[in-house]
Amino acid sequence: MLNDEIKKACEVMQAGGVILYPTDTIWGLGCDATNEEAVKRIFEIKKRVDSKALLVLVDRDVKLQFYVDEVPEIAYDLIEYADKPLTIIYDGARNLAKNLVSEDGSVGIRITKEEFSHKLCERFKKAVVSTSANISGEPSPANFDEISDDIKNAVDYIVDYRRDDISKAKPSGIIKLGRNCEVKVIRE
């Protein structure tokens, strides 16, 4: 069942579609992070201005080097020792949809270890957009039941896995890493 869900989600994203899926934090809207049209659809679904960047998930830290010009060494320590999901904002984003990258050229990337999103990224072989499944400005849903029908009706595929999980998930911590290893905590 899990593999069938992952296969279907990958097919939808490869065709430029948007999925609603469980992540290592809260439920997210996802798409191919290299597809500008798919990223544009996520902004439209969220009713969000596209000057606010979205983050991406990958399954292994070795993939960071493909999406970031220069990965500061401290990033690997932060990833290894983080005791909860951690999104790191890196300068020098590359190989991603232009409308996904911040105006300053940075991108937020999280290495996901949660079963579904990890296997999804592994099978998709590219970064996957991960943004909260809500209309911009509204509270992030803590579980599937809190996601609005507007969001559910706007996506191309809704993953079945973990829909019945009612535990209250939380967003990741966010850190911005500068090229000279400056560390700025955005969200704990």
Backbone hydrogen bonds in HBPLUS format (Angstrom, degrees):
<---DONOR---> <-ACCEPTOR-->    atom                        ^
c    i                          cat <-CA-CA->   ^        H-A-AA   ^      H-
h    n   atom  resd res      DA  || num        DHA   H-A  angle D-A-AA Bond
n    s   type  num  typ     dist DA aas  dist angle  dist       angle   num
A0005-GLU N   A0001-MET O   2.98 MM   4  6.27 156.5  2.04 153.7 159.7     1
A0006-ILE N   A0002-LEU O   2.98 MM   4  6.27 159.8  2.02 151.8 157.3     2
A0007-LYS N   A0003-ASN O   2.91 MM   4  6.04 159.6  1.95 144.8 150.7     3
A0008-LYS N   A0004-ASP O   2.97 MM   4  6.16 165.6  1.99 149.7 153.1     4
A0009-ALA N   A0005-GLU O   2.90 MM   4  6.09 165.6  1.92 151.6 155.9     5
A0010-CYS N   A0006-ILE O   2.94 MM   4  6.09 159.1  1.98 150.0 155.5     6
A0011-GLU N   A0007-LYS O   2.98 MM   4  6.24 156.0  2.04 148.8 155.5     7
A0012-VAL N   A0008-LYS O   2.99 MM   4  6.27 159.6  2.03 153.3 158.3     8
A0013-MET N   A0009-ALA O   3.00 MM   4  6.28 162.9  2.03 149.5 154.0     9
A0014-GLN N   A0010-CYS O   2.81 MM   4  5.98 158.8  1.86 152.4 158.7    10
A0015-ALA N   A0011-GLU O   3.10 MM   4  6.27 137.8  2.29 139.3 149.5    11
A0015-ALA N   A0012-VAL O   3.21 MM   3  5.22 130.0  2.47  94.4 107.4    12
A0017-GLY N   A0012-VAL O   2.77 MM   5  5.02 153.0  1.84 151.7 144.8    13
A0016-GLY N   A0013-MET O   2.93 MM   3  4.99 159.6  1.97 108.5 112.6    14
A0156-ASP N   A0018-VAL O   2.83 MM 138  5.39 151.8  1.91 145.4 154.8    15
A0019-ILE N   A0030-GLY O   2.84 MM  11  5.10 163.6  1.87 144.7 150.4    16
A0030-GLY N   A0019-ILE O   2.84 MM  11  5.10 159.1  1.88 144.0 147.7    17
A0020-LEU N   A0157-TYR O   2.90 MM 137  6.34 144.9  2.02 156.3 166.1    18
A0159-VAL N   A0020-LEU O   3.01 MM 139  6.20 175.6  2.01 175.3 174.2    19
A0021-TYR N   A0028-GLY O   2.89 MM   7  5.42 163.1  1.92 155.5 160.7    20
A0028-GLY N   A0021-TYR O   2.77 MM   7  5.42 172.3  1.77 164.4 164.9    21
A0133-ALA N   A0027-TRP O   3.31 MM 106  5.95 144.0  2.45 141.6 135.9    22
A0029-LEU N   A0131-THR O   2.76 MM 102  5.39 159.1  1.81 158.0 163.6    23
A0131-THR N   A0029-LEU O   3.26 MM 102  5.39 151.0  2.35 140.4 148.7    24
A0129-VAL N   A0031-CYS O   2.93 MM  98  5.27 163.4  1.96 154.1 156.7    25
A0035-ASN N   A0032-ASP O   3.15 MM   3  5.50 169.6  2.16 116.6 119.5    26
A0033-ALA N   A0127-ALA O   3.15 MM  94  5.44 164.6  2.18 143.7 140.5    27
A0097-ALA N   A0033-ALA O   2.86 MM  64  6.00 173.8  1.87 146.5 144.6    28
A0039-VAL N   A0035-ASN O   3.03 MM   4  6.31 161.9  2.07 156.2 161.7    29
A0040-LYS N   A0036-GLU O   2.89 MM   4  6.07 154.8  1.95 145.7 153.1    30
A0041-ARG N   A0037-GLU O   3.03 MM   4  6.34 148.5  2.13 142.5 150.4    31
A0042-ILE N   A0038-ALA O   3.18 MM   4  6.58 148.8  2.28 144.9 152.6    32
A0042-ILE N   A0039-VAL O   3.09 MM   3  5.18 118.7  2.48  96.1 111.0    33
A0043-PHE N   A0039-VAL O   3.14 MM   4  6.56 158.4  2.18 152.6 157.7    34
A0044-GLU N   A0040-LYS O   2.99 MM   4  6.31 154.5  2.05 147.6 155.1    35
A0045-ILE N   A0041-ARG O   2.79 MM   4  6.06 159.2  1.83 154.4 159.8    36
A0046-LYS N   A0042-ILE O   2.94 MM   4  6.12 161.7  1.97 153.5 157.9    37
A0047-LYS N   A0043-PHE O   2.90 MM   4  5.83 112.3  2.37 132.9 149.9    38
A0048-ARG N   A0043-PHE O   2.96 MM   5  5.09 167.4  1.98 149.3 152.6    39
A0047-LYS N   A0044-GLU O   3.10 MM   3  4.85 143.6  2.23  93.2 104.3    40
A0136-SER N   A0046-LYS O   2.71 MM  90  5.30 172.9  1.71 145.1 147.2    41
A0052-LYS N   A0049-VAL O   3.35 MM   3  6.24 172.4  2.36 121.6 123.7    42
A0130-SER N   A0055-LEU O   2.97 MM  75  5.71 161.4  2.01 146.4 143.7    43
A0056-VAL N   A0108-GLY O   2.87 MM  52  6.31 154.0  1.94 150.2 156.8    44
A0110-ARG N   A0056-VAL O   2.93 MM  54  6.38 151.6  2.01 156.4 165.7    45
A0057-LEU N   A0128-VAL O   2.75 MM  71  5.25 158.4  1.80 148.6 154.9    46
A0128-VAL N   A0057-LEU O   3.07 MM  71  5.25 162.5  2.10 146.0 151.4    47
A0058-VAL N   A0110-ARG O   3.07 MM  52  6.41 152.0  2.15 154.4 158.2    48
A0112-THR N   A0058-VAL O   3.01 MM  54  6.29 157.5  2.06 166.0 172.5    49
A0063-LYS N   A0060-ARG O   3.15 MM   3  5.83 155.2  2.21 116.0 122.3    50
A0064-LEU N   A0061-ASP O   3.04 MM   3  5.46 156.8  2.09 112.2 119.3    51
A0066-PHE N   A0063-LYS O   3.03 MM   3  5.46 148.5  2.13 110.9 119.9    52
A0067-TYR N   A0064-LEU O   2.97 MM   3  5.36 134.2  2.19 108.7 120.9    53
A0068-VAL N   A0064-LEU O   2.94 MM   4  5.94 126.4  2.23 156.5 172.4    54
A0094-ARG N   A0067-TYR O   2.89 MM  27  4.92 148.4  1.99 127.3 127.1    55
A0069-ASP N   A0092-GLY O   2.77 MM  23  5.06 155.5  1.83 139.6 148.1    56
A0075-ALA N   A0072-PRO O   2.90 MM   3  5.61 152.3  1.97 121.3 129.1    57
A0076-TYR N   A0073-GLU O   3.13 MM   3  5.86 135.2  2.34 117.3 125.3    58
A0078-LEU N   A0074-ILE O   2.94 MM   4  6.24 163.6  1.97 157.2 161.8    59
A0079-ILE N   A0075-ALA O   2.92 MM   4  6.14 160.3  1.96 153.1 158.1    60
A0080-GLU N   A0076-TYR O   2.99 MM   4  6.09 161.4  2.03 141.7 147.2    61
A0081-TYR N   A0077-ASP O   2.94 MM   4  6.05 160.0  1.98 154.7 158.9    62
A0082-ALA N   A0078-LEU O   3.01 MM   4  5.77 121.9  2.36 140.1 150.5    63
A0173-GLY N   A0085-PRO O   3.08 MM  88  6.45 163.1  2.11 155.4 151.4    64
A0087-THR N   A0173-GLY O   2.79 MM  86  6.01 178.2  1.79 161.1 160.5    65
A0175-ILE N   A0087-THR O   2.93 MM  88  6.39 155.5  1.99 159.4 167.4    66
A0088-ILE N   A0109-ILE O   3.00 MM  21  5.51 173.1  2.00 147.6 145.8    67
A0109-ILE N   A0088-ILE O   2.89 MM  21  5.51 164.0  1.92 145.8 146.8    68
A0089-ILE N   A0175-ILE O   2.72 MM  86  6.10 161.5  1.75 155.7 161.7    69
A0177-LEU N   A0089-ILE O   2.90 MM  88  5.96 172.0  1.91 161.0 162.0    70
A0090-TYR N   A0107-VAL O   2.86 MM  17  5.51 162.8  1.89 154.4 150.6    71
A0107-VAL N   A0090-TYR O   2.95 MM  17  5.51 146.8  2.06 148.0 158.5    72
A0093-ALA N   A0105-GLY O   2.81 MM  12  5.74 175.3  1.81 171.7 171.4    73
A0100-LEU N   A0097-ALA O   2.99 MM   3  5.35 160.3  2.03 115.2 120.1    74
A0101-VAL N   A0098-LYS O   3.31 MM   3  5.59 147.6  2.42 105.8 113.7    75
A0102-SER N   A0106-SER O   2.97 MM   4  5.28 161.7  2.01 164.2 161.7    76
A0105-GLY N   A0102-SER O   2.88 MM   3  5.22 160.9  1.92 116.9 120.0    77
A0118-HIS N   A0114-GLU O   2.90 MM   4  5.68 156.0  1.96 161.1 168.6    78
A0119-LYS N   A0115-GLU O   3.07 MM   4  6.12 167.8  2.09 148.4 152.0    79
A0120-LEU N   A0116-PHE O   2.84 MM   4  6.03 151.9  1.92 153.0 162.2    80
A0121-CYS N   A0117-SER O   3.01 MM   4  6.14 166.4  2.03 145.6 148.2    81
A0122-GLU N   A0118-HIS O   2.94 MM   4  6.12 157.0  1.99 147.8 155.2    82
A0123-ARG N   A0119-LYS O   2.91 MM   4  6.03 162.3  1.94 146.4 150.4    83
A0124-PHE N   A0120-LEU O   2.85 MM   4  5.95 159.0  1.89 151.3 158.1    84
A0125-LYS N   A0121-CYS O   2.99 MM   4  5.93 144.2  2.13 141.6 149.0    85
A0134-ASN N   A0132-SER O   2.93 MM   2  5.68 136.4  2.12 103.9  90.9    86
A0138-GLU N   A0135-ILE O   2.97 MM   3  5.67 163.8  1.99 145.7 149.3    87
A0169-ALA N   A0142-ALA O   3.05 MM  27  4.92 165.9  2.07 136.2 133.4    88
A0146-GLU N   A0143-ASN O   3.07 MM   3  5.71 153.3  2.14 118.3 125.9    89
A0147-ILE N   A0144-PHE O   3.06 MM   3  5.55 168.5  2.07 119.8 123.3    90
A0152-LYS N   A0148-SER O   3.13 MM   4  6.49 170.1  2.14 151.6 153.8    91
A0153-ASN N   A0149-ASP O   2.80 MM   4  5.84 159.4  1.84 153.1 157.5    92
A0154-ALA N   A0151-ILE O   3.05 MM   3  5.21 141.9  2.20 103.4 114.7    93
A0163-ARG N   A0160-ASP O   3.13 MM   3  5.74 154.2  2.20 144.3 140.3    94
A0165-ASP N   A0162-ARG O   3.18 MM   3  5.17 163.3  2.21 104.6 109.6    95
A0174-ILE N   A0187-ARG O   2.69 MM  13  4.87 157.7  1.73 138.7 144.2    96
A0186-ILE N   A0174-ILE O   2.81 MM  12  5.20 156.5  1.86 142.6 148.0    97
A0187-ARG N   A0174-ILE O   3.15 MM  13  4.87 163.3  2.18 129.5 131.5    98
A0176-LYS N   A0184-LYS O   2.77 MM   8  5.06 168.3  1.78 152.4 156.1    99
A0184-LYS N   A0176-LYS O   2.93 MM   8  5.06 155.0  1.99 146.0 153.0   100
A0178-GLY N   A0182-GLU O   2.86 MM   4  4.91 164.6  1.88 142.8 148.0   101
A0181-CYS N   A0178-GLY O   3.00 MM   3  5.17 142.8  2.14 120.7 118.3   102
